[in-house]
Amino acid sequence: IHVTDCLPNSELRTVKAKEVTTEHCLMTIHAPAQKLRMERIASVTKTFERGIYSPLTSSGDIIVNDVVCSCHSNIAVRTLQQS
């Protein structure tokens, strides 16, 4: 998941979902202007569901429920996954 430190001009970095905390902000996109906005994470919960879906895009990024995310399942080998 792409997160920032919630500070102006802080860099967007990719972390594992289990590492996300309420100290992080996400980049979200909102209609109708389709502009990106930084939003602090209000809470974190674990959800266990059955099934798998792993799309792969040419950039490695995807928007899920208006949140900018990575579609890489392994951050360490994302260059290989994009190849």
C-alpha atoms as one frame of an Amber mdcrd trajectory, in Angstrom:
protein
   0.000   0.000   0.000   1.312   3.488  -0.816   1.576   5.700   2.299   3.081
   9.016   3.381   4.065  10.435   6.770   1.206  12.971   6.557   3.610  15.892
   6.233   3.515  18.389   3.354   5.737  17.178   0.495   6.443  13.836   2.218
   7.350  11.088  -0.223   4.948   8.347  -1.150   6.400   4.944  -0.280   5.150
   1.390  -0.506   4.698  -0.708   2.634   3.133  -4.065   3.389  -0.493  -3.858
   4.502   0.416  -5.302   7.911   2.775  -2.325   8.476   0.148   0.401   7.941
  -0.698   2.435  11.067  -2.797   5.446  12.022   0.431   7.485  11.774   0.263
   7.105   7.971  -1.718   8.890   5.300  -3.073   7.426   2.058  -3.494   9.144
  -1.277  -7.137   9.091  -2.306  -8.907  10.286  -5.428 -12.290  11.985  -5.334
 -14.911  12.612  -8.029 -15.905  14.639  -9.897 -12.596  16.578 -10.031 -10.491
  13.390  -9.865  -7.886  15.145  -7.705  -5.536  13.343  -5.331  -5.865  14.132
  -1.648  -3.805  12.992   1.340  -5.959  11.464   4.099  -4.854  10.181   7.508
  -5.751   6.594   8.338  -8.434   6.668  11.046  -8.197   3.027  12.150  -6.681
  -0.301  11.158  -8.435  -3.654  11.403  -7.630  -7.144  10.152 -10.046  -8.928
   7.854  -9.670 -12.510   6.709 -11.531 -13.529   3.570 -11.346 -16.448   1.184
 -10.252 -16.012  -2.406  -7.573 -14.231  -4.370  -7.474 -11.552  -7.002  -4.190
 -10.105  -8.174  -4.401  -7.739 -11.151  -1.189  -6.463 -12.690  -0.972  -3.065
 -14.407   1.832  -1.697 -16.590   2.747   0.923 -13.951   2.255  -1.341 -10.934
  -0.319   1.053  -9.471  -4.064   0.606  -9.153  -6.918   2.532  -7.511  -9.070
   0.443  -5.167 -12.073   2.042  -3.446 -10.625   5.495  -4.307  -7.252   4.665
  -2.668  -4.009   4.645  -4.675  -2.406   1.206  -4.162   0.280  -1.065  -5.523
  -0.751  -4.233  -7.310   2.547  -5.929  -6.454   2.322  -8.873  -4.097   6.033
  -8.724  -3.279   7.581  -5.269  -2.913  11.144  -6.644  -3.181  10.634  -8.061
  -6.705   8.298  -5.495  -8.244  10.702  -4.776 -11.117  10.641  -8.480 -12.020
   6.826  -8.546 -11.724   6.519  -5.587 -14.094   8.761  -7.307 -16.628
